[in-house]
Amino acid sequence: MPAIAVPKREADPVKRKLKRLGLYDGKRRPKREGELVLLPVLNPEEVRKLGYEVLDVDLPLRPERQIYKNLESVLAERLTPEELAHLRRYDVVGDIAVIQIPPELEHRVDDIVWGLRKVHPFLKVIARKGFHEGAFRIRDYSIIWGEHRLATVHKENGVRLRVDLSKAFFNPRMKGERYRLAQLVEDGERILIPFAGVLPYALVIARYKAVKITAIELNKEAYKLGIENLELNRKKLKGEIEFIHGDAFEILPKLTTFDRVISPTPKGVDALALTLSRAERWLHYYDFVHEDEISAFKERILRECEKLGKECEVRIKKVSDFKPHVFKVCADVKILEKG
């Protein structure tokens, strides 16, 4: 039966990609073989078009109760194809599901709640997305089912994170990115993370690597949650984290340089020059870029490197969709030794 072999570190993001494209066979179990993971796939021809070699591998079937189901397949029992086309992607944070409901599906709210509970029986809260508000990009939410709270404990990459969606920004879709960075980091590095939020990047990296991290966050509520998260995970951490409450634009110029800077930059904030000035070997800079402007974004980074007297190599990676033709991207900037 068809499967693909991918390196262990790439298994989670590749699986998510296949699921999104409807090419992952959730009825069979993946299998670990050394440093590779065998992922069961559907439609081998389409999978080959993505650049993967398709293997013929016997992977065991899951028990019926574990078979992967998505919201679209469950709601196909209740919604018309036209209505299904308006269904938006949703997030699960701990035991809270967060979904955006467009006007075309206002009359189907009860069905959507039913579908989410069917796919995720552990849910305790279902909340409807509103708009981002304020400098800290906190969304407005309305609870449409379950307990009246927006606080939960979210698990990812071996860490537990206290999150309150009403007080601090948190993006569960960056789970794969956080793991990717943790695998790139080497023991002994000194790492700077401005705009650190409730510490998801810092904790995932410190969970796997013996490093020293300096993290900075301006939002007082996010800072408080981050302090709780440090205590919640302290026994699991290989690395050390210093967490500072304050404005990155005021604090960074006073700091020394670091081996690696990771900047999960908030939308609308330009911290490129500031973060690049603190990086000795690597900068991972996140931004929101239109697909037609990715080359220009790369050129801008190279110009900034030149201004600072640094010789750099830049690789732009699309991380997630933001809106039509606009992506959240990560610029992996390698700073080369001169001479």
Steps between C-alpha positions, in 0.01 A plus 500: 500500500632850420716688750783753505815503714600831660762593762364484854539876552281569194228244574254729682504790250482260202208316661316831553563595139367168372190529718435850373520374141284195568789264426561347843360152566371532855375140501856366524769560762833668418812298588847597625800342331828633637518873430215479247124496544274321252180699441197331336366696202209508258508575126864412424509698174412824680754424771773448236417843355601645838848355450474193727601145408205269562583160652294183523494432875272292721386732781247374758143629508389712795214384723172652380485741796839647403431558131581858406194710425486863405222750551411510131445125477284496814289799394444352154212318670328831582628779275462542125812508280444875453491552877807283556692723260457788747637304797811664644806346659489479878752466783503283810678649803496261792135407546376809312406504131509837327317544170402780268141479375426698183156656437414220255505249790323701772204263478731200546666590832339209687612257231857633513506461879372143458769427242785640710389294800479191280856546370644613836304334785734651764389860431360701791465837322419607145565867429429713198778720365459875487754759394844581640494798733769722653878508486535139621272354227256343747197361323143559602323168558144391574436161657238306306514175695636365828668654801529878512878534498782566257781370724640151454818292505629420153745215434750501216849370429540357851409818690185628672391859445250697705315715248224756544372604159327803652830639632789388280560409135577134431523318167477118520571475126867582568556169679699359207711815471586495867613138470699580184692773680564275799663249264716769336634628832816347645583443866689791653346775287400839639158587358293820500122493451322837493116508478513175698131482600418224751839339415404231247822538295726528802351202682500265200865582425606472866312170523731341244828693517741612774501868410474841669200700382415864563132563425320838500128579509318833539146373569477471880233228483706291257804550725309370804386194306856446381627499859235237583611298199862508616395344830268254328783362284810566708574133579492411127735771374855436387559871441478819709256785432530858620165674449490881491186715509545806281515658155734317263581827321629646827667189639678348197737795439628454857572129457804322366485293182378139486582190295141483378207742501144375447248776430131394486428857392143627553318608185570862415822517704834560327779362716731378223792739556471471878499119512765462231732727698486258795569183298849352461424181303128464431183708485159338450273791415125456455289740294187516285580533130301504175607223263608759241727672753697204637803574279489865603482395866813288454681790331401731784658262752821481296516880486455519875781249544723715282419812705609319814819371335377140506527246220182291493323216328120519506242227452129590507263229620121525473364402839123541467227671300386833644251617239473455123849541346651611834712261706660493837863434415821433686825645372783272611797738488844341532772747590831396347846547643701750299836414356 
